[in-house]
């Protein structure tokens, strides 16, 4: 069967129920009313709701189906017209089971006894009552027992009673001892999670447990051991420099503190009579929550669960303000890291212990670690509890959605958030109001947090003052240098404005006098500064002239390279033409060096041919070639690799083919 989407409203005479049931036959609709119980059936949909007060069938009940929107509107008449049906917007609560009429909806074992033994001695009776007041936080003997009217209602009627009928307050600062802890210690069971109903949850998650919690072996540590180990980790992780930096640089933090969450913008109304504050997504979440039955909780269990709830909501208030009412990729890590109930699966005994533990972790782990910012976050938490149970449910749903998409932190939805979203709907508003009053009366000082915040703030102030003094001295020195430079430039401008005079001696004397007067007016250090400035100008001029010379040399070198490349091309062309001439059968008479025969071996066959050729050359030509060679040597011309007078074009001795 499918549970349809539904919403509930009311007027003076009827409860108006809207059901979204598409793709059904109108003739198959059927609903049933019996006192608080309402049942609806239309294949394949089925819905069963339990209202807080009785309904009746008086002929005015009706159902109207809108085909366009697939919405069935059912009007259910109230048995008592004008009676207000509370919590109709808490959709999960409407899906609860029908309570037994004889069932009393509170825990007598943990609160008070129906039967009290009265002694004759009034002094002893007063002492006993005083002891009972200390343990149960009952103001006087009249509040420690039920009045006669309430006893009559319990014994003679079948009415289901509300815990708000009992004027009994929690002592949020009195440490409570749970009897189940003794049993778990004997059985060596260490449960955790909501109301300590989970054990061995992380079995099979050994590889990723370090990403989920800070303690890797949770099944073997008790609550006191977790408390000690968490304090050791916090003290080792505290960064002095980070806290001092955030204490001094508060520009971004001040902007965050100006942000106002939605709980400040809403107008205050009576929580029981105001319209629903839930969005469509939040309503869908409430409809999809399972209808779990937790049984009866003792007063100590209720208190412990509410203290963990404070820890979770305070961490989310930090992340909510940090991201200006939105969430980020690091929101899941921030919430779980600040919440010691998640990171170490800790439990608490007093309200102040919860607040101090969370504030301490805000000074150690997140991005901004500022005490004033944390106090603003604490004010957000106080305002949240002042708004009431519905805004607490809204915040729990937001936390659930953030952790749902986290790779490792989604396990806390199974351990805490799902149960809290269901259980908090049935918690009496009296507990929320009482806890809100305790939060408003709570005062937190920096000395209450077990960290050296005050000494670090003093050091940060001293360091900031030293930096300001150093910066001021540097600024003064720079200003004095600027003044001296401006004076010097002004004097130079005056000298240039005077123009060239006919008497150079008078100008030199005047300049010398001005320099002497200027030197008398300034100190030695200032004079050295001026000289340094002049030296820097001379160095700049020198490097500028040198750079210009280098640029001109570079241009000349480029021109030389172009000339050399052209000469090389011409030489290569001449060499190619001469090679062609040497390869020709006719050899010119002026292309042979007679001195080259001395370098050949007479036994070589080439020597005979050369000697024959040499004998045909006239002596006049030989003398003329000798004169040309002598002239070349006197001119110191560079040797060339090719010589026209040589039959094979060689010039140096090393180039002769001696080993043919």
C-alpha positions as CSV (number, residue, x, y, z in Angstrom):
1,X,0.0,0.0,0.0
2,X,1.1,3.6,-0.7
3,X,0.8,6.4,1.9
4,X,-0.5,9.5,0.1
5,X,0.7,13.0,0.6
6,X,-1.5,14.8,3.2
7,X,-1.9,18.0,5.1
8,X,-4.2,18.9,8.0
9,X,-5.9,22.2,8.8
10,X,-8.8,23.2,11.1
11,X,-11.5,25.7,11.7
12,X,-14.0,26.1,14.5
13,X,-16.1,23.1,13.6
14,X,-14.0,20.8,11.3
15,X,-10.6,19.4,10.7
16,X,-9.8,19.8,7.0
17,X,-7.6,17.0,5.6
18,X,-6.1,17.3,2.1
19,X,-5.0,14.1,0.3
20,X,-3.1,14.0,-3.0
21,X,-4.3,10.7,-4.6
22,X,-3.8,10.7,-8.4
23,X,-4.9,7.9,-10.7
24,X,-7.8,6.5,-8.6
25,X,-11.5,5.9,-9.1
26,X,-13.8,8.2,-7.2
27,X,-16.2,5.4,-6.6
28,X,-13.5,3.5,-4.7
29,X,-13.0,6.2,-2.0
30,X,-13.8,5.1,1.5
31,X,-12.9,6.7,4.9
32,X,-13.7,5.7,8.5
33,X,-14.0,7.8,11.7
34,X,-13.9,6.5,15.2
35,X,-13.2,9.0,18.0
36,X,-9.5,10.1,17.5
37,X,-8.9,7.6,14.7
38,X,-9.3,8.3,11.0
39,X,-8.8,5.8,8.2
40,X,-8.8,6.3,4.4
41,X,-8.7,3.7,1.7
42,X,-8.6,4.1,-2.1
43,X,-6.7,1.4,-4.0
44,X,-3.7,1.5,-3.9
45,X,-3.6,4.2,-1.2
46,X,-4.1,3.7,2.5
47,X,-3.7,6.3,5.4
48,X,-4.3,6.0,9.1
49,X,-4.1,9.1,11.3
50,X,-4.6,9.6,15.0
51,X,-5.8,13.1,16.0
52,X,-5.2,14.6,19.5
53,X,-9.0,15.0,20.2
54,X,-12.1,13.1,19.2
55,X,-14.0,13.4,16.0
56,X,-17.7,12.5,15.2
57,X,-20.0,11.6,12.4
58,X,-22.9,14.0,12.4
59,X,-23.7,14.1,8.7
60,X,-21.6,17.1,8.0
61,X,-18.5,15.1,7.0
62,X,-17.8,15.2,3.3
63,X,-15.2,14.7,0.7
64,X,-14.5,16.8,-2.5
65,X,-12.2,15.6,-5.2
66,X,-10.5,18.0,-7.6
67,X,-9.6,16.3,-10.8
68,X,-7.2,19.0,-12.0
69,X,-5.0,18.8,-8.9
70,X,-5.8,15.2,-7.9
71,X,-6.6,16.5,-4.4
72,X,-9.2,15.0,-2.1
73,X,-10.4,17.4,0.6
74,X,-12.1,15.7,3.5
75,X,-14.0,17.7,6.2
76,X,-14.1,15.9,9.5
77,X,-16.4,17.4,12.2
78,X,-15.1,17.9,15.7
79,X,-16.9,16.4,18.6
80,X,-16.5,19.6,20.6
81,X,-16.9,22.6,18.3
82,X,-14.3,25.3,19.0
83,X,-11.8,22.9,20.5
84,X,-8.3,23.5,19.2
85,X,-6.4,20.5,17.8
86,X,-2.7,21.1,18.4
87,X,0.3,19.7,16.4
88,X,-1.6,19.2,13.2
89,X,1.4,20.4,11.3
90,X,3.6,17.7,12.9
91,X,2.7,15.1,10.3
92,X,4.8,12.3,11.7
93,X,3.1,12.7,15.1
94,X,-0.3,12.1,13.4
95,X,0.8,8.7,12.2
96,X,1.3,7.4,15.7
97,X,-0.5,4.4,17.1
98,X,-3.6,4.7,19.1
99,X,-2.8,4.9,22.9
100,X,-4.5,2.6,25.4
101,X,-7.0,4.5,27.5
102,X,-5.7,3.0,30.7
103,X,-2.1,4.0,29.8
104,X,-0.6,6.9,31.8
105,X,1.6,9.0,29.7
106,X,4.4,9.7,32.1
107,X,6.9,7.9,34.2
108,X,6.0,7.7,37.8
109,X,9.1,5.7,38.6
110,X,11.3,8.6,37.7
111,X,9.2,11.5,39.0
112,X,7.1,11.0,42.1
113,X,5.4,8.2,44.0
114,X,1.6,8.0,44.2
115,X,1.8,6.6,47.7
116,X,3.7,8.5,50.4
117,X,4.3,7.4,53.9
118,X,3.5,10.1,56.5
119,X,5.3,10.1,59.8
120,X,4.1,11.5,63.0
121,X,7.3,13.4,63.8
122,X,7.1,16.7,61.9
123,X,10.8,17.4,62.2
124,X,11.8,14.1,60.6
125,X,9.1,14.7,58.0
126,X,10.6,18.0,57.1
127,X,14.1,16.5,56.8
128,X,12.9,13.8,54.5
129,X,11.1,16.4,52.4
130,X,14.2,18.5,52.2
131,X,16.2,15.5,50.9
132,X,13.6,14.8,48.3
133,X,13.7,18.4,47.2
134,X,17.5,18.2,46.6
135,X,17.2,15.0,44.5
136,X,14.2,15.7,42.5
137,X,14.3,19.5,42.5
138,X,10.8,19.9,43.9
139,X,10.3,23.3,45.5
140,X,8.1,22.2,48.4
141,X,6.3,19.3,49.9
142,X,3.1,20.2,48.1
143,X,4.7,19.9,44.7
144,X,6.4,16.5,45.6
145,X,3.0,14.7,45.6
146,X,0.0,14.8,43.3
147,X,-2.9,16.8,44.4
148,X,-6.3,15.1,45.3
149,X,-7.9,16.2,42.0
150,X,-5.1,14.6,39.9
151,X,-5.3,11.4,42.0
152,X,-9.0,11.3,41.4
153,X,-8.5,11.7,37.7
154,X,-6.0,8.9,37.6
155,X,-8.0,6.4,39.7
156,X,-11.6,7.0,38.7
157,X,-11.3,8.0,35.0
158,X,-9.8,6.6,31.9
159,X,-8.4,9.9,30.8
160,X,-4.9,10.0,29.3
161,X,-2.8,12.5,31.2
162,X,-0.3,14.9,29.9
163,X,3.1,15.4,31.5
164,X,2.4,19.2,31.6
165,X,-0.2,18.5,34.3
166,X,2.7,17.8,36.7
167,X,4.5,20.9,38.1
168,X,7.9,19.2,38.2
169,X,11.0,20.9,36.8
170,X,14.3,19.5,35.7
171,X,17.5,20.5,37.6
172,X,19.7,21.0,34.5
173,X,22.8,21.6,36.6
174,X,22.5,18.7,38.9
175,X,24.4,15.6,37.6
176,X,22.2,12.6,37.0
177,X,23.3,9.0,37.2
178,X,21.6,6.6,35.0
179,X,20.9,3.1,36.4
180,X,21.4,1.6,33.0
181,X,25.1,2.6,33.1
182,X,25.7,0.2,36.0
183,X,24.1,-2.6,34.1
184,X,26.1,-1.9,30.9
185,X,29.3,-1.8,32.9
186,X,28.6,-5.2,34.4
187,X,27.7,-6.6,31.0
188,X,30.7,-4.8,29.3
189,X,28.3,-3.2,26.8
190,X,29.0,0.4,25.8
191,X,26.0,1.7,23.9
192,X,25.8,5.0,22.1
193,X,23.6,7.0,19.8
194,X,20.1,8.3,20.6
195,X,19.1,7.2,24.0
196,X,22.1,4.7,24.0
197,X,20.1,2.3,21.9
198,X,23.0,1.3,19.5
199,X,26.0,-0.9,20.0
200,X,28.6,-2.4,17.7
201,X,27.3,-0.1,14.9
202,X,30.8,0.4,13.5
203,X,31.5,-3.3,13.1
204,X,32.7,-3.8,9.5
205,X,33.6,-0.1,9.1
206,X,37.1,-0.3,10.5
207,X,38.7,1.1,7.3
208,X,36.7,4.3,7.3
209,X,36.0,4.7,11.0
210,X,38.8,7.3,11.3
211,X,36.9,9.5,8.9
212,X,33.6,9.2,10.9
213,X,34.7,9.6,14.5
214,X,37.8,10.7,16.4
215,X,37.9,7.5,18.6
216,X,38.6,4.3,16.7
217,X,37.7,1.8,19.4
218,X,34.4,3.0,20.8
219,X,33.1,-0.3,22.0
220,X,35.8,-0.6,24.7
221,X,35.6,2.8,26.3
222,X,33.2,4.2,28.8
223,X,31.8,7.7,28.9
224,X,34.4,9.0,31.4
225,X,37.2,7.5,29.3
226,X,35.9,9.3,26.2
227,X,35.6,12.5,28.1
228,X,39.3,12.4,29.2
229,X,40.6,11.4,25.7
230,X,38.6,14.2,24.1
231,X,40.1,16.8,26.4
232,X,43.6,15.5,25.6
233,X,42.9,15.8,21.9
234,X,41.5,19.3,22.3
235,X,44.5,20.6,24.3
236,X,46.9,19.1,21.7
237,X,45.1,20.6,18.8
238,X,44.8,24.2,20.1
239,X,46.7,26.6,17.9
240,X,47.9,29.8,19.7
241,X,48.8,31.7,16.6
242,X,45.4,31.0,14.9
243,X,43.5,32.3,17.9
244,X,45.7,35.4,18.3
245,X,45.3,36.2,14.6
246,X,41.5,35.9,14.7
247,X,41.5,38.0,17.8
248,X,43.3,40.9,16.1
249,X,41.9,40.6,12.5
250,X,38.2,40.8,13.0
251,X,37.0,42.5,9.8
252,X,35.4,39.4,8.3
253,X,34.2,38.2,11.7
254,X,32.4,41.5,12.3
255,X,30.6,41.1,9.0
256,X,29.5,37.6,10.0
257,X,28.2,38.9,13.3
258,X,26.0,41.4,11.5
259,X,24.1,38.6,9.8
260,X,20.6,37.9,11.1
261,X,19.2,34.4,10.8
262,X,15.5,33.8,10.0
263,X,14.7,33.1,13.6
264,X,15.3,36.8,14.4
265,X,13.0,38.0,11.5
266,X,9.9,36.0,12.4
267,X,7.3,37.6,14.5
268,X,6.7,36.1,17.9
269,X,3.4,34.2,18.1
270,X,1.8,31.6,20.2
271,X,3.5,28.3,19.1
272,X,0.4,26.3,19.6
273,X,-1.9,28.5,17.4
274,X,0.4,29.8,14.7
275,X,0.3,28.5,11.2
276,X,2.8,25.9,9.9
277,X,6.4,27.1,9.5
278,X,7.5,24.2,7.4
279,X,8.2,24.3,3.7
280,X,7.0,21.7,1.2
281,X,10.3,19.9,1.3
282,X,10.2,19.8,5.1
283,X,6.6,18.5,5.1
284,X,7.6,15.8,2.7
285,X,10.5,14.9,5.1
286,X,8.1,14.7,8.0
287,X,5.7,12.5,6.0
288,X,8.4,10.1,5.1
289,X,9.8,9.6,8.6
290,X,9.0,6.2,10.1
291,X,6.6,6.0,12.9
292,X,8.8,4.6,15.6
293,X,7.7,3.9,19.1
294,X,10.4,4.5,21.8
295,X,8.4,3.5,24.8
296,X,8.6,5.5,28.1
297,X,11.7,7.5,28.9
298,X,12.8,8.2,32.4
299,X,13.4,11.8,33.4
300,X,17.2,11.2,33.3
301,X,17.0,9.8,29.8
302,X,14.9,12.8,28.6
303,X,17.4,15.2,30.1
304,X,20.4,13.4,28.6
305,X,18.7,13.4,25.1
306,X,17.9,17.1,25.4
307,X,21.5,17.9,26.4
308,X,22.9,16.1,23.3
309,X,20.3,18.0,21.2
310,X,21.7,21.3,22.5
311,X,25.2,20.2,21.5
312,X,24.0,19.4,17.9
313,X,22.0,22.6,17.5
314,X,24.8,24.8,18.8
315,X,27.2,23.3,16.2
316,X,24.7,23.9,13.4
317,X,24.2,27.5,14.6
318,X,27.9,28.1,14.1
319,X,27.9,26.7,10.6
320,X,24.6,28.5,9.8
321,X,26.1,31.9,10.7
322,X,29.5,31.1,9.1
323,X,27.8,30.5,5.7
324,X,25.2,33.3,5.9
325,X,22.3,31.0,6.4
326,X,23.5,28.5,3.7
327,X,25.6,25.3,3.7
328,X,28.9,24.5,2.1
329,X,31.0,21.5,1.2
330,X,32.6,21.7,4.7
331,X,29.4,22.0,6.7
332,X,29.1,18.3,7.5
333,X,32.7,18.3,8.8
334,X,32.2,21.5,10.8
335,X,29.0,20.2,12.5
336,X,30.4,16.8,13.3
337,X,33.8,18.2,14.5
338,X,32.3,20.7,16.9
339,X,29.7,18.2,18.3
340,X,31.6,16.1,20.8
341,X,28.4,13.9,20.9
342,X,29.3,12.9,17.3
343,X,33.1,13.0,17.3
344,X,33.5,11.2,20.5
345,X,29.9,9.9,21.1
346,X,30.0,11.7,24.5
347,X,27.2,12.2,26.9
348,X,26.7,15.1,29.3
349,X,25.4,15.6,32.8
350,X,24.8,19.4,33.0
351,X,23.8,22.1,30.6
352,X,26.9,24.2,31.3
353,X,29.1,21.3,30.5
354,X,27.6,21.0,27.1
355,X,28.0,24.7,26.3
356,X,31.5,24.9,27.5
357,X,32.6,21.8,25.6
358,X,31.2,23.1,22.4
359,X,32.6,26.6,22.8
360,X,36.0,25.1,23.6
361,X,35.9,23.1,20.3
362,X,34.9,26.3,18.5
363,X,38.2,27.8,19.7
364,X,40.2,24.9,18.3
365,X,38.9,23.3,15.1
366,X,36.8,25.6,12.8
367,X,37.8,28.4,10.4
368,X,37.2,31.4,12.7
369,X,38.2,31.0,16.3
370,X,36.9,34.1,18.1
371,X,35.2,34.2,21.5
372,X,32.8,37.1,20.6
373,X,31.7,35.3,17.4
374,X,31.0,32.2,19.6
375,X,28.9,34.3,22.0
376,X,26.9,35.5,19.0
377,X,26.3,31.8,18.0
378,X,25.2,31.1,21.5
379,X,22.6,33.9,21.3
380,X,21.3,32.2,18.1
381,X,20.8,29.0,20.0
382,X,18.9,30.9,22.8
383,X,16.7,32.5,20.2
384,X,16.1,29.1,18.6
385,X,14.8,27.6,21.8
386,X,12.7,30.7,22.5
387,X,11.0,30.1,19.1
388,X,9.9,26.7,20.2
389,X,9.7,23.1,19.0
390,X,8.9,23.7,15.4
391,X,12.0,25.7,14.6
392,X,14.1,23.1,16.4
393,X,12.5,20.5,14.0
394,X,13.3,22.8,11.0
395,X,17.0,22.9,12.1
396,X,17.1,19.2,12.6
397,X,15.8,18.6,9.1
398,X,18.4,20.9,7.7
399,X,21.2,19.0,9.5
400,X,19.8,15.8,8.3
401,X,19.9,17.0,4.7
402,X,23.5,18.2,5.1
403,X,24.7,14.9,6.5
404,X,22.8,12.8,4.0
405,X,25.1,13.8,1.2
406,X,28.3,13.3,3.1
407,X,30.4,10.3,2.3
408,X,31.3,9.4,5.9
409,X,29.1,11.6,8.2
410,X,25.8,10.2,7.0
411,X,26.1,7.5,9.7
412,X,25.0,10.1,12.3
413,X,21.6,10.3,10.6
414,X,21.1,6.7,11.6
415,X,22.5,7.1,15.0
416,X,20.9,10.5,16.0
417,X,19.1,12.7,13.5
418,X,16.3,10.4,12.4
419,X,15.4,9.5,15.9
420,X,15.6,13.1,17.1
421,X,13.3,14.3,14.2
422,X,10.7,11.8,15.3
423,X,11.1,12.0,19.1
424,X,11.2,15.8,19.4
425,X,7.7,16.0,18.0
426,X,6.2,14.2,20.9
427,X,8.3,16.0,23.6
428,X,6.3,18.2,25.9
429,X,6.7,21.9,25.2
430,X,7.2,22.4,28.9
431,X,10.6,20.8,28.6
432,X,11.6,23.1,25.8
433,X,10.5,26.2,27.7
434,X,12.3,25.1,30.8
435,X,15.5,24.4,28.8
436,X,15.1,27.8,27.1
437,X,14.9,29.6,30.4
438,X,18.0,27.8,31.7
439,X,19.9,28.9,28.5
440,X,18.8,32.5,28.9
441,X,20.1,32.5,32.5
442,X,23.4,31.0,31.6
443,X,26.5,33.3,31.7
444,X,29.7,32.2,30.1
445,X,33.1,33.8,30.7
446,X,36.4,33.4,28.9
447,X,37.9,32.0,32.1
448,X,35.3,29.2,32.2
449,X,36.8,27.7,29.0
450,X,39.8,25.5,29.8
451,X,42.1,27.3,27.4
452,X,44.6,30.2,28.0
453,X,42.5,32.7,26.1
454,X,43.1,35.8,28.2
455,X,47.0,35.6,28.2
456,X,47.0,35.0,24.5
457,X,44.8,38.1,23.9
458,X,47.3,40.1,26.0
459,X,50.2,38.9,23.9
460,X,48.2,39.7,20.7
461,X,47.5,43.3,21.9
462,X,51.2,43.8,22.7
463,X,52.3,42.4,19.3
464,X,49.8,44.7,17.5
465,X,51.1,47.8,19.4
466,X,54.7,46.9,18.5
467,X,53.8,46.6,14.8
468,X,52.0,49.9,14.9
469,X,55.0,51.7,16.5
470,X,57.4,50.1,13.9
471,X,55.1,51.1,11.1
472,X,54.8,54.7,12.3
473,X,58.6,55.0,12.6
474,X,59.0,53.7,9.1
475,X,56.4,56.2,7.8
476,X,58.2,59.1,9.6
477,X,61.5,58.1,8.1
478,X,60.0,57.9,4.6
479,X,58.4,61.3,5.0
480,X,61.7,62.9,6.1
481,X,63.4,61.4,3.0
482,X,60.7,62.7,0.8
483,X,61.1,66.2,2.3
484,X,64.8,66.2,1.7
485,X,64.4,65.0,-1.9
486,X,61.8,67.7,-2.6
487,X,64.1,70.4,-1.1
488,X,67.0,69.2,-3.3
489,X,64.9,69.1,-6.5
490,X,63.5,72.6,-5.7
491,X,67.1,74.0,-5.3
492,X,68.1,72.4,-8.6
493,X,65.1,73.9,-10.4
494,X,66.0,77.4,-9.0
495,X,69.6,77.0,-10.3
496,X,68.3,76.0,-13.8
497,X,65.8,78.9,-13.9
498,X,68.6,81.4,-13.3
499,X,70.1,80.6,-16.8
500,X,73.8,81.0,-18.0
501,X,75.5,84.1,-16.6
502,X,78.4,86.0,-18.3
503,X,80.6,85.6,-15.2
504,X,81.1,81.9,-14.5
505,X,83.2,82.7,-11.4
506,X,80.2,84.4,-9.8
507,X,78.0,81.4,-10.5
508,X,80.5,79.0,-9.0
509,X,80.9,81.1,-5.9
510,X,77.2,81.3,-5.5
511,X,76.8,77.5,-5.8
512,X,79.5,76.9,-3.3
513,X,77.9,79.3,-0.9
514,X,74.5,77.6,-1.3
515,X,76.1,74.2,-0.8
516,X,77.8,75.4,2.4
517,X,74.6,76.9,3.7
518,X,72.7,73.7,2.9
519,X,75.3,71.5,4.6
520,X,75.1,73.7,7.7
521,X,71.3,73.3,7.8
522,X,71.1,69.5,7.6
523,X,72.5,66.8,9.8
524,X,75.2,64.4,9.0
525,X,72.8,61.4,8.5
526,X,70.6,63.5,6.2
527,X,73.7,64.6,4.3
528,X,74.7,61.0,3.8
529,X,71.2,60.2,2.5
530,X,71.5,63.0,0.0
531,X,74.9,61.7,-1.2
532,X,73.5,58.2,-1.5
533,X,70.7,59.6,-3.6
534,X,73.3,61.5,-5.8
535,X,75.4,58.3,-6.2
536,X,72.3,56.4,-7.3
537,X,71.6,59.0,-10.0
538,X,75.2,58.8,-11.2
539,X,75.0,55.0,-11.3
540,X,71.7,55.2,-13.3
541,X,73.3,57.6,-15.8
542,X,76.4,55.4,-16.1
543,X,74.3,52.3,-16.8
544,X,72.1,54.2,-19.3
545,X,75.2,55.4,-21.3
546,X,76.6,51.9,-21.2
547,X,73.4,50.4,-22.4
548,X,73.4,52.9,-25.3
549,X,77.0,52.0,-26.2
550,X,76.1,48.3,-26.1
551,X,73.1,48.9,-28.4
552,X,75.3,50.8,-30.9
553,X,78.0,48.0,-30.7
554,X,75.3,45.5,-31.3
555,X,74.1,47.3,-34.4
556,X,77.6,47.5,-35.8
557,X,78.2,43.8,-35.1
558,X,75.1,43.0,-37.0
559,X,76.3,45.1,-40.0
560,X,79.7,43.4,-39.9
561,X,78.0,40.0,-39.9
562,X,76.0,41.0,-42.9
563,X,79.2,42.1,-44.7
564,X,81.1,38.9,-43.7
565,X,78.2,36.8,-45.0
566,X,78.2,38.6,-48.3
567,X,82.0,38.2,-48.6
568,X,81.7,34.5,-47.8
569,X,79.1,34.1,-50.5
570,X,81.3,35.8,-53.0
571,X,84.3,33.7,-51.9
572,X,82.3,30.5,-52.3
573,X,81.2,31.6,-55.8
574,X,84.9,32.3,-56.7
575,X,86.0,29.0,-55.4
576,X,83.4,27.2,-57.4
577,X,84.5,29.0,-60.6
578,X,88.2,28.3,-59.9
579,X,87.5,24.6,-59.3
580,X,85.9,24.5,-62.7
581,X,89.0,26.1,-64.2
582,X,91.3,23.6,-62.5
583,X,89.3,20.7,-63.8
584,X,89.5,21.9,-67.3
585,X,92.2,20.3,-69.6
586,X,94.0,23.6,-70.2
587,X,95.8,25.0,-67.2
588,X,96.9,28.6,-67.0
589,X,100.6,29.4,-66.7
590,X,100.1,31.8,-63.7
591,X,98.3,29.2,-61.5
592,X,101.4,27.3,-60.3
593,X,103.7,27.9,-57.4
594,X,107.2,26.6,-58.1
595,X,108.1,26.5,-54.4
596,X,105.5,23.8,-53.8
597,X,107.7,21.1,-55.5
598,X,110.1,21.1,-52.6
599,X,107.4,19.6,-50.4
600,X,106.7,16.6,-52.6
601,X,108.4,13.2,-52.5
602,X,110.5,12.7,-55.6
603,X,109.4,9.0,-55.8
604,X,105.8,10.0,-56.1
605,X,104.4,9.7,-59.7
606,X,102.8,13.1,-59.3
607,X,106.2,14.7,-58.8
608,X,107.4,13.8,-62.3
609,X,104.3,15.3,-63.9
610,X,104.7,18.4,-61.9
611,X,108.3,18.7,-62.7
612,X,107.6,18.4,-66.4
613,X,105.0,21.1,-66.2
614,X,107.3,23.3,-64.2
615,X,110.0,23.1,-66.8
616,X,107.7,24.5,-69.4
617,X,107.2,27.7,-67.4
618,X,109.5,30.6,-68.3
619,X,111.8,32.0,-65.7
620,X,110.2,35.4,-66.0
621,X,106.9,34.1,-64.8
622,X,108.5,32.4,-61.9
623,X,110.2,35.6,-60.8
624,X,107.0,37.5,-61.1
625,X,105.2,34.9,-58.9
626,X,107.9,35.1,-56.3
627,X,107.5,38.9,-56.2
628,X,103.8,38.5,-55.7
629,X,104.2,36.1,-52.9
630,X,106.7,38.4,-51.1
631,X,104.2,41.2,-51.4
632,X,101.5,39.1,-49.9
633,X,103.7,38.2,-47.0
634,X,104.6,41.8,-46.4
635,X,100.9,42.9,-46.4
636,X,100.1,40.2,-43.7
637,X,97.1,39.0,-45.7
638,X,95.3,36.1,-44.2
639,X,96.2,32.7,-45.8
640,X,93.5,31.2,-48.0
641,X,92.6,27.6,-48.4
642,X,92.8,28.0,-52.2
643,X,95.7,29.3,-54.4
644,X,95.4,30.0,-58.1
645,X,99.2,29.4,-58.7
646,X,99.0,25.8,-57.4
647,X,97.9,23.2,-59.9
648,X,95.6,21.5,-57.3
649,X,94.6,24.7,-55.5
650,X,96.5,24.1,-52.2
651,X,98.3,26.8,-50.3
652,X,99.6,25.5,-46.9
653,X,102.0,22.6,-46.5
654,X,99.6,20.7,-44.4
655,X,97.1,20.6,-47.2
656,X,99.5,19.0,-49.8
657,X,98.7,15.5,-50.7
658,X,102.0,14.0,-49.6
659,X,100.7,10.5,-49.1
660,X,99.2,9.8,-52.5
